[in-house]
Amino acid sequence: MKYLFKAISLVSVGLILGGCMANKSEISTLSQQSGNLLANNELNKLFNDSNINGVNLISKNKFQINYNSNGTFNGTLENGQLKVNGQWYINNSEKCEFYSNGKMSCNKYYKLNNEYFAINRDNKKIAKIIVNR
């Protein structure tokens, strides 16, 4: 259960298969650059019927999540070792996920230099994402 909670907190994106191109100083300033915060409509456009690949920039663990326009998702975390599924929604400039095990995770998403980043509510878990359609 502890492993599952850790994995869920790493997600949301959630995301790029490989190394990161943004340096740590760029990432640390993301949450302070309000112009880069994605709004609800931008998040819906980004995630509806999308396959998101990424890597947690702290742990370096890769993940892949499919987001369906009907509000469901499924995929893998922890370099493919943990399968997840549930429901997702957008609210207040955050994408939130309810996992089938009852856990919940919400993240804000930022765009910096044409790259997307997810940052959780405590600004400690950061992921870089790539969207595939």
C-alpha positions in Angstrom: 0.0 0.0 0.0 2.9 2.4 0.8 4.4 1.6 -2.6 1.1 2.3 -4.3 0.6 5.6 -2.5 4.2 6.7 -3.5 3.6 5.7 -7.1 0.3 7.6 -7.2 1.9 10.8 -5.8 4.5 10.6 -8.5 2.0 10.6 -11.4 -0.1 13.0 -12.8 1.7 13.0 -14.9 2.1 12.3 -14.8 5.7 12.6 -18.3 8.5 12.2 -21.3 10.3 9.0 -22.1 13.9 10.0 -21.6 15.9 12.8 -19.9 14.7 16.2 -19.1 15.6 19.2 -21.2 14.6 21.9 -18.7 17.1 22.7 -16.0 16.2 22.7 -12.3 16.1 26.5 -12.1 13.6 26.7 -14.9 11.5 24.0 -13.2 11.6 25.6 -9.8 10.2 28.9 -11.2 7.3 27.3 -13.1 4.8 27.7 -10.2 5.7 31.4 -10.0 5.1 32.1 -13.7 1.4 32.5 -13.7 1.4 33.2 -17.4 2.4 29.6 -18.0 -0.3 28.0 -16.0 -2.7 26.1 -18.2 -6.4 27.1 -17.9 -9.3 24.6 -17.7 -10.0 24.8 -21.5 -6.3 24.2 -22.3 -6.1 21.2 -20.0 -9.2 19.7 -21.5 -7.7 20.1 -25.0 -4.4 18.6 -23.8 -5.8 15.5 -22.1 -9.0 14.6 -24.0 -8.3 11.3 -25.9 -4.6 11.6 -25.3 -1.8 9.2 -24.6 0.6 10.9 -22.1 4.1 9.7 -21.7 6.5 11.1 -19.2 9.1 10.9 -16.5 9.2 12.2 -13.0 12.1 14.6 -13.0 12.9 13.8 -9.3 12.7 10.0 -9.2 13.4 9.5 -13.0 10.5 6.9 -13.1 8.7 6.7 -16.4 4.9 6.5 -16.8 2.3 6.2 -19.5 -1.4 7.1 -19.1 -4.3 7.0 -21.6 -6.9 9.7 -21.0 -10.3 9.2 -22.6 -12.8 11.9 -23.3 -15.4 10.1 -21.3 -13.4 10.9 -18.1 -11.7 7.5 -17.7 -7.9 6.7 -17.7 -5.6 3.7 -17.6 -1.9 3.1 -17.8 1.3 2.3 -15.9 3.6 4.0 -13.4 6.9 3.2 -11.9 8.6 2.3 -15.2 5.6 0.0 -16.1 5.6 -1.9 -12.9 2.3 -0.6 -11.5 -1.0 -0.6 -13.5 -3.5 2.2 -12.7 -7.0 3.1 -13.8 -9.8 5.4 -12.7 -11.6 8.7 -13.6 -10.2 12.1 -14.3 -11.7 15.6 -14.5 -10.5 19.3 -14.8 -11.4 21.9 -12.2 -9.8 25.2 -11.1 -6.8 24.8 -13.4 -6.0 21.4 -12.1 -6.3 17.9 -13.6 -7.5 15.5 -10.8 -7.6 11.7 -10.9 -9.6 9.3 -8.8 -7.9 5.9 -8.8 -9.8 2.7 -8.6 -8.2 2.1 -5.2 -9.9 5.2 -3.8 -6.8 7.5 -3.8 -6.9 10.9 -5.5 -4.3 13.1 -7.0 -4.5 16.6 -8.5 -1.8 18.5 -10.5 -1.4 21.9 -12.1 0.2 22.0 -15.6 2.6 24.6 -17.0 4.0 25.3 -20.4 7.6 26.4 -20.6 9.5 26.7 -23.9 6.9 24.6 -25.7 7.2 21.8 -23.1 4.6 20.7 -20.6 5.2 20.1 -16.9 3.0 18.8 -14.1 3.5 20.0 -10.5 1.5 18.5 -7.6 -0.1 20.6 -4.9 3.0 20.7 -2.6 5.3 21.7 -5.6 7.6 18.8 -4.8 6.7 16.3 -7.5 7.5 17.5 -11.0 7.0 15.6 -14.3 7.7 16.5 -17.9 5.0 15.3 -20.3 4.7 14.5 -24.0 1.2 14.3 -25.5 0.5 11.7 -28.2 -2.8 11.6 -30.1 
